[in-house]
Amino acid sequence: MQIEKEICSDGEAGLDDDALGAAKRAFGISYLYPWQRLVIANIIDAYRSRKAETDDGSAAEADGIAAEAKNITNDAVNEDATEAKNITNDAVNEDATDANDDGTQKSNDGSTTDAAEYGRQIVLLPTGAGKSLCFLVPALLLDGPTLIIYPLLALMADQKRRMEEGGIGNVTFRGNQSAEERAENFNKIKAGAKIILANPEVLQNETLVARLSECAIAHVAIDEAHCVSEWGDSFRPSYLTLGNIIKKLGSPLVTAFTATASPQVLSRIAEVLFDGSARIVRSESDRPNIRYRVEYSCCKKHTALMLAHTEQKPMIIFCGTRVRAEDTARDLTICYGKEAARFYHAGLEKSEKDEIEKWFYDKTDAVLCATCAYGMGVDKKDIRTIVHIDAPNTAEQYIQEAGRSGRDGKDANAILLWSPADTARFSRFPKGSREYAMKEFAETKNCRRQVLLDALGAEKAVCSGCDICDAEKKAEAKERAFRAMPSYKKIRCLVQDRFFRAERDEEFALRFIANHRNAYTKIELEGMLLPLLNERSQKICGLNTWEHDTVSELVFQLEKSGRICIKTFPWKGKVGIPRGGKS
């Protein structure tokens, strides 16, 4: 793999005045981040270079246009390396290309190409980095329309709203449109509409693609491009056809955008969209304002209820199923009031989704219980906490969803709930796989942030916040303070730490079982634990948050993990501690 590094500046020198002016007029934005400037410059560079090749003018004129376009990139990459130090342009798939001395690439058939020249980019930007501007701003400057491909109708609707607010002409192609609606859309394109919105499924219509090929599309932007790998091989095979569709459209410039992607996913994106050869523009994958934490819990339902009380809001609780999202939202409203929480998933009607999105957008103290349907493109910048009741399948998906928090740049928390059942589930995957990375993240004894970055093949980073690193720092500070204490205070601290240490609920239950081993059956034990656990929750939030089913789940998980057992003779049916087990 050949890597061509480009360092962006933080200054405005050399930035295309037209691009910055377009951003300001349409969106009221007077500043573009270095990574935005680089991506925009690459698109404009490729477009002008192509246009120069097809112009009937002299070769000298064409060289002048190319040099002018090249300066956009060169000037934008030389001032301040600290703001965007790891933005790179990588050539994907070294098996398909060899690097020449002049920086071009040589393909297997012997021809030389340059990925940037032909406008093939995969752009990796962290969530909240403003990737939408990277394709909306060039759309205002290119001669032909820009086709933007979104994975979800909700994202298309959100972008359509933003474009209409900016006075940008746009059309939307989706399923179940009438012939009249399609004809009206093409009339708008003919009249100068700059943006075409679509999803992969609607582009399976060959007649529609043929009509679009006549519209001289200048640029295709693919949002959430990791879906090519995540969904293309499973329930949305239409993603795998995008490479051929792009060719049918006349092979316009193509930029694929994603927030997170491992080397395997990047290779798959490049293979499907670009025949294996693309330039990667990479910003830092790390979001230093997000603090990562894992809560080990045998009863996730109860833990989520407590976190909804103790953690900052607005909060999203990601659930693995629609039923789990609905149940969690219901329990939250019972505990904290009917306006405390709502649920969101793909099974809702569009009007219901719109209502919930508006409700959550205006709230500062609410909790949204959602499936991954709400995981992409959420335009709410002040989310303070993300809780995952169910672990996502891959590290990429986890980073994507955790990155919904703190998009305003302020501190935020990402909390993963992890149970013995999760350990068993992810242990089935081979080590080194994208799925196994979630187990490594949850069970590591080292920096969690670095585990995520390693899973993405990203840069090393100094941890700016995770529970393991924070605990180490606190332990070091506590040790220094302890050493400086007089002897009598040292003794008092040791006694308090031994007898008054905060206990997790499962630790409390285990201690109770150890003190009453072989005394109760499972049903009797659950009845004894219920009031005791509610007494503890009363002290925290003033509510009885435990129910019989949650206590049953706690006992079940303790038994499944081998920390308690059901005895045989002579204590048949009684709950105890396994031989050699810790109380």
Secondary structure, 3 states (H helix, E strand, C coil): CCEEECCCCCCCCCCCHHHHHHHHHHHCCCCCCHHHHHHHHHHHHHHHHHHHHHCCCCHHHHHHHHHHHHHHHHHHCCCCCCCCCCCEEEECCCCCEEECCCCCEEECCCCEECCCCCCEEEEECCCCCCHHHHHHHHHHHCCCCEEEECCCHHHHHHHHHHHHHCCCCEEECCCCCCHHHHHHHHHHHHCCCCEEEECCCHHHCHHHHHHHHCCCCCEEEECCCCHHHHCCCCCCHHHHHHHHHHHHCCCCEEEEEECCCCHHHHHHHHHHHHCCCCEEEECCCCCCCEEEEEEECCCHHHHHHHHHHHCCCCEEEECCCHHHHHHHHHHHHHHHCCCCEEEECCCCCHHHHHHHHHHHHHCCCCEEEECHHHCCCCCCCCCCEEEECCCCCCHHHHHHHHCCCCCCCCCEEEEEEECHHHHHHHHCCCCCCCCHHHHHHHHCCCCHHHHHHHHCCCCCCCCCCEHHHHHHHHHHHHHHHHHHCCHHHHHHHHHHHHHCCCCCHHHHHHHHHHHCCCCCEHHHHHHHHHHHHHHHHHHHHCCCCCCHHHHHHHHHHHHHCCCCEECCCCCCCEEECCCCCCC
